[in-house]
Amino acid sequence: MNILEVTDEQLRLIQQALDFYSRIGIGQFERIKEHPTFESFLHDQFRIKQGPLEVGDSTERGEVVEIDPKGKWVKTLGNWGSGKEVRKWTDVENVKHSTNYSRYHKVRDAVDMALVQPRNMLIQDSFMSRNGSWGIYNPKVDDSCRVAFDIVQVIRHEYWKKDPKRSSVTVDSHIHFSHRADDSSKKIKCKLNVK
């Protein structure tokens, strides 16, 4: 067995990369829009306002109600779990102007439509619908996609076990290995450090 030591952030990236790989391999080409590069770029392109925050601006965290003159914090009024409340944010660089979601979704929908034909050409099914794909167990899917899927399941299950508020009815509460003749998926192990 091989051992790879990574940070929590790196493990999350490995999980996302393998999930992406397995989904592209089953024909879920629309997932490309969710890559952080494009996700971030489109949000920034379609911000309702550019420039520094001002009181009254609409942000992803609510309406700006107060700004520290030294720029160390921002207070916003937003809807949170307990209703409307003012919250103070010290990660000022992450408080962004709201996105024009009409424009944002227009581009994403156009990408979805544009990817149907190339996906259908690659899988040789001209009638598969926009959101269609093969299942992970489809015999036409390369086995490497199932291996990637199995690794993702092991990682997300370990995160589930670490969560004190976990629920037993979520997809990460169990591991359902894909069928492998050599049974190698059962040898996948992940151990998270306890903090």
C-alpha beads as a LAMMPS data file, in Angstrom:
LAMMPS data file: protein, C-alpha beads

195 atoms
194 bonds

1 atom types
1 bond types

-500.0 500.0 xlo xhi
-500.0 500.0 ylo yhi
-500.0 500.0 zlo zhi

Masses

1 110.0

Atoms # bond

1 1 1 0.000 0.000 0.000
2 1 1 1.090 3.555 -0.665
3 1 1 0.630 6.437 1.765
4 1 1 0.141 10.053 0.745
5 1 1 0.267 12.704 3.456
6 1 1 -1.598 15.889 2.584
7 1 1 -3.203 18.827 4.343
8 1 1 -6.959 18.996 4.800
9 1 1 -7.160 21.565 2.000
10 1 1 -5.166 19.314 -0.325
11 1 1 -7.355 16.307 0.515
12 1 1 -10.483 18.324 -0.327
13 1 1 -8.895 19.223 -3.664
14 1 1 -8.079 15.565 -4.372
15 1 1 -11.687 14.686 -3.556
16 1 1 -13.013 17.414 -5.885
17 1 1 -10.622 16.451 -8.687
18 1 1 -11.563 12.778 -8.535
19 1 1 -15.264 13.630 -8.398
20 1 1 -14.808 15.875 -11.451
21 1 1 -12.884 13.130 -13.273
22 1 1 -15.527 10.488 -12.635
23 1 1 -18.374 12.822 -13.616
24 1 1 -16.745 13.869 -16.900
25 1 1 -16.144 10.169 -17.584
26 1 1 -19.864 9.403 -17.309
27 1 1 -20.785 12.313 -19.570
28 1 1 -21.652 15.055 -17.083
29 1 1 -19.866 17.695 -19.147
30 1 1 -21.958 20.465 -17.581
31 1 1 -19.858 20.048 -14.432
32 1 1 -17.093 22.063 -16.087
33 1 1 -19.000 25.229 -15.130
34 1 1 -18.458 24.383 -11.471
35 1 1 -14.669 24.484 -11.746
36 1 1 -13.510 27.219 -9.323
37 1 1 -11.741 29.132 -12.107
38 1 1 -14.926 29.628 -14.108
39 1 1 -17.208 29.925 -11.088
40 1 1 -15.113 32.741 -9.614
41 1 1 -14.562 34.454 -12.964
42 1 1 -18.272 34.582 -13.822
43 1 1 -19.208 35.901 -10.386
44 1 1 -16.600 38.655 -10.758
45 1 1 -17.628 39.453 -14.355
46 1 1 -21.246 39.934 -13.391
47 1 1 -20.897 41.825 -10.098
48 1 1 -23.694 44.396 -9.801
49 1 1 -21.111 46.967 -8.771
50 1 1 -17.330 47.225 -9.044
51 1 1 -14.953 49.013 -6.703
52 1 1 -14.770 49.372 -2.930
53 1 1 -17.718 48.630 -0.672
54 1 1 -19.927 51.476 0.523
55 1 1 -22.749 51.604 3.058
56 1 1 -25.940 50.487 1.320
57 1 1 -24.189 48.164 -1.152
58 1 1 -25.689 44.723 -1.743
59 1 1 -23.180 41.935 -1.065
60 1 1 -23.212 38.151 -0.980
61 1 1 -23.470 38.499 2.811
62 1 1 -26.248 41.065 2.946
63 1 1 -26.510 44.849 2.773
64 1 1 -23.531 46.844 4.051
65 1 1 -24.620 48.842 7.118
66 1 1 -21.254 49.925 8.543
67 1 1 -17.605 49.935 7.484
68 1 1 -14.630 50.302 9.804
69 1 1 -12.775 53.515 8.804
70 1 1 -9.505 51.553 8.978
71 1 1 -10.914 48.805 6.730
72 1 1 -10.554 46.043 9.330
73 1 1 -14.213 44.948 9.317
74 1 1 -17.556 45.336 7.568
75 1 1 -21.035 44.898 9.069
76 1 1 -23.890 43.625 6.936
77 1 1 -27.595 43.084 7.485
78 1 1 -28.631 39.732 6.087
79 1 1 -30.991 36.796 6.468
80 1 1 -29.378 34.067 8.531
81 1 1 -30.724 30.974 10.257
82 1 1 -32.366 33.043 12.999
83 1 1 -33.812 35.657 10.640
84 1 1 -32.501 39.140 9.822
85 1 1 -29.459 40.176 11.779
86 1 1 -26.334 42.302 11.541
87 1 1 -23.057 40.402 11.335
88 1 1 -19.504 41.694 11.537
89 1 1 -16.979 40.354 9.025
90 1 1 -13.218 40.668 9.548
91 1 1 -12.366 38.924 6.265
92 1 1 -13.178 42.128 4.401
93 1 1 -11.462 40.921 1.202
94 1 1 -14.058 38.125 0.969
95 1 1 -17.122 40.376 1.297
96 1 1 -18.007 40.816 -2.371
97 1 1 -20.623 42.821 -4.221
98 1 1 -23.649 40.741 -5.234
99 1 1 -23.708 39.036 -8.614
100 1 1 -26.280 39.737 -11.327
101 1 1 -27.583 36.175 -11.359
102 1 1 -29.706 36.685 -14.457
103 1 1 -26.581 37.310 -16.543
104 1 1 -24.630 34.640 -14.656
105 1 1 -27.241 31.929 -15.322
106 1 1 -27.675 33.008 -18.943
107 1 1 -24.012 32.171 -19.617
108 1 1 -24.182 28.920 -17.641
109 1 1 -27.325 27.806 -19.499
110 1 1 -25.679 28.593 -22.844
111 1 1 -22.651 26.501 -21.834
112 1 1 -24.944 23.599 -20.892
113 1 1 -26.647 23.729 -24.283
114 1 1 -23.334 24.045 -26.150
115 1 1 -21.904 20.958 -24.408
116 1 1 -24.777 18.610 -25.276
117 1 1 -23.683 17.997 -28.875
118 1 1 -19.977 17.265 -28.132
119 1 1 -20.959 14.976 -25.258
120 1 1 -23.475 13.151 -27.428
121 1 1 -20.906 12.825 -30.219
122 1 1 -18.394 11.269 -27.812
123 1 1 -20.896 8.783 -26.373
124 1 1 -22.555 8.190 -29.747
125 1 1 -26.072 8.905 -28.501
126 1 1 -27.655 11.782 -30.368
127 1 1 -30.812 11.643 -28.246
128 1 1 -29.395 11.924 -24.720
129 1 1 -31.002 14.924 -23.032
130 1 1 -29.235 18.021 -21.766
131 1 1 -28.802 16.738 -18.212
132 1 1 -28.415 13.103 -19.147
133 1 1 -25.383 10.921 -18.505
134 1 1 -24.366 7.313 -18.138
135 1 1 -24.433 5.839 -14.661
136 1 1 -21.163 5.032 -12.930
137 1 1 -21.901 1.306 -13.393
138 1 1 -22.559 1.561 -17.137
139 1 1 -20.236 -0.916 -18.907
140 1 1 -19.223 1.795 -21.402
141 1 1 -17.695 3.880 -18.570
142 1 1 -13.954 3.397 -18.100
143 1 1 -13.082 1.544 -14.903
144 1 1 -10.839 4.420 -13.806
145 1 1 -14.013 6.473 -13.237
146 1 1 -15.292 3.850 -10.799
147 1 1 -11.952 3.819 -8.965
148 1 1 -12.073 7.614 -8.695
149 1 1 -15.685 7.402 -7.485
150 1 1 -14.706 4.841 -4.823
151 1 1 -11.858 7.023 -3.535
152 1 1 -14.218 10.014 -3.330
153 1 1 -16.690 7.951 -1.308
154 1 1 -14.019 6.862 1.178
155 1 1 -12.802 10.451 1.672
156 1 1 -16.270 11.947 2.094
157 1 1 -17.241 9.170 4.513
158 1 1 -14.230 10.008 6.691
159 1 1 -15.313 13.660 6.766
160 1 1 -18.821 12.478 7.666
161 1 1 -17.481 10.415 10.595
162 1 1 -15.548 13.458 11.851
163 1 1 -18.636 15.721 11.832
164 1 1 -20.341 15.785 15.269
165 1 1 -23.616 16.949 13.635
166 1 1 -23.658 14.162 11.034
167 1 1 -26.856 12.591 9.778
168 1 1 -27.234 8.927 8.888
169 1 1 -29.482 9.718 5.911
170 1 1 -26.931 11.585 3.779
171 1 1 -24.991 10.070 0.866
172 1 1 -21.723 10.327 2.767
173 1 1 -22.973 8.214 5.696
174 1 1 -22.230 4.964 3.843
175 1 1 -19.704 3.716 1.328
176 1 1 -21.128 1.854 -1.666
177 1 1 -18.183 0.617 -3.666
178 1 1 -18.601 0.207 -7.379
179 1 1 -18.244 -3.325 -8.652
180 1 1 -14.613 -4.284 -9.195
181 1 1 -13.607 -7.817 -10.078
182 1 1 -10.295 -7.522 -8.199
183 1 1 -11.917 -6.130 -5.009
184 1 1 -9.164 -3.476 -4.820
185 1 1 -11.593 -0.703 -3.865
186 1 1 -12.065 -2.267 -0.430
187 1 1 -8.366 -1.573 0.223
188 1 1 -8.784 2.221 -0.091
189 1 1 -8.122 3.813 3.301
190 1 1 -8.269 7.415 4.473
191 1 1 -7.376 8.613 7.950
192 1 1 -8.074 12.180 9.017
193 1 1 -6.133 13.814 11.814
194 1 1 -8.258 14.663 14.822
195 1 1 -8.010 18.319 15.771

Bonds

1 1 1 2
2 1 2 3
3 1 3 4
4 1 4 5
5 1 5 6
6 1 6 7
7 1 7 8
8 1 8 9
9 1 9 10
10 1 10 11
11 1 11 12
12 1 12 13
13 1 13 14
14 1 14 15
15 1 15 16
16 1 16 17
17 1 17 18
18 1 18 19
19 1 19 20
20 1 20 21
21 1 21 22
22 1 22 23
23 1 23 24
24 1 24 25
25 1 25 26
26 1 26 27
27 1 27 28
28 1 28 29
29 1 29 30
30 1 30 31
31 1 31 32
32 1 32 33
33 1 33 34
34 1 34 35
35 1 35 36
36 1 36 37
37 1 37 38
38 1 38 39
39 1 39 40
40 1 40 41
41 1 41 42
42 1 42 43
43 1 43 44
44 1 44 45
45 1 45 46
46 1 46 47
47 1 47 48
48 1 48 49
49 1 49 50
50 1 50 51
51 1 51 52
52 1 52 53
53 1 53 54
54 1 54 55
55 1 55 56
56 1 56 57
57 1 57 58
58 1 58 59
59 1 59 60
60 1 60 61
61 1 61 62
62 1 62 63
63 1 63 64
64 1 64 65
65 1 65 66
66 1 66 67
67 1 67 68
68 1 68 69
69 1 69 70
70 1 70 71
71 1 71 72
72 1 72 73
73 1 73 74
74 1 74 75
75 1 75 76
76 1 76 77
77 1 77 78
78 1 78 79
79 1 79 80
80 1 80 81
81 1 81 82
82 1 82 83
83 1 83 84
84 1 84 85
85 1 85 86
86 1 86 87
87 1 87 88
88 1 88 89
89 1 89 90
90 1 90 91
91 1 91 92
92 1 92 93
93 1 93 94
94 1 94 95
95 1 95 96
96 1 96 97
97 1 97 98
98 1 98 99
99 1 99 100
100 1 100 101
101 1 101 102
102 1 102 103
103 1 103 104
104 1 104 105
105 1 105 106
106 1 106 107
107 1 107 108
108 1 108 109
109 1 109 110
110 1 110 111
111 1 111 112
112 1 112 113
113 1 113 114
114 1 114 115
115 1 115 116
116 1 116 117
117 1 117 118
118 1 118 119
119 1 119 120
120 1 120 121
121 1 121 122
122 1 122 123
123 1 123 124
124 1 124 125
125 1 125 126
126 1 126 127
127 1 127 128
128 1 128 129
129 1 129 130
130 1 130 131
131 1 131 132
132 1 132 133
133 1 133 134
134 1 134 135
135 1 135 136
136 1 136 137
137 1 137 138
138 1 138 139
139 1 139 140
140 1 140 141
141 1 141 142
142 1 142 143
143 1 143 144
144 1 144 145
145 1 145 146
146 1 146 147
147 1 147 148
148 1 148 149
149 1 149 150
150 1 150 151
151 1 151 152
152 1 152 153
153 1 153 154
154 1 154 155
155 1 155 156
156 1 156 157
157 1 157 158
158 1 158 159
159 1 159 160
160 1 160 161
161 1 161 162
162 1 162 163
163 1 163 164
164 1 164 165
165 1 165 166
166 1 166 167
167 1 167 168
168 1 168 169
169 1 169 170
170 1 170 171
171 1 171 172
172 1 172 173
173 1 173 174
174 1 174 175
175 1 175 176
176 1 176 177
177 1 177 178
178 1 178 179
179 1 179 180
180 1 180 181
181 1 181 182
182 1 182 183
183 1 183 184
184 1 184 185
185 1 185 186
186 1 186 187
187 1 187 188
188 1 188 189
189 1 189 190
190 1 190 191
191 1 191 192
192 1 192 193
193 1 193 194
194 1 194 195
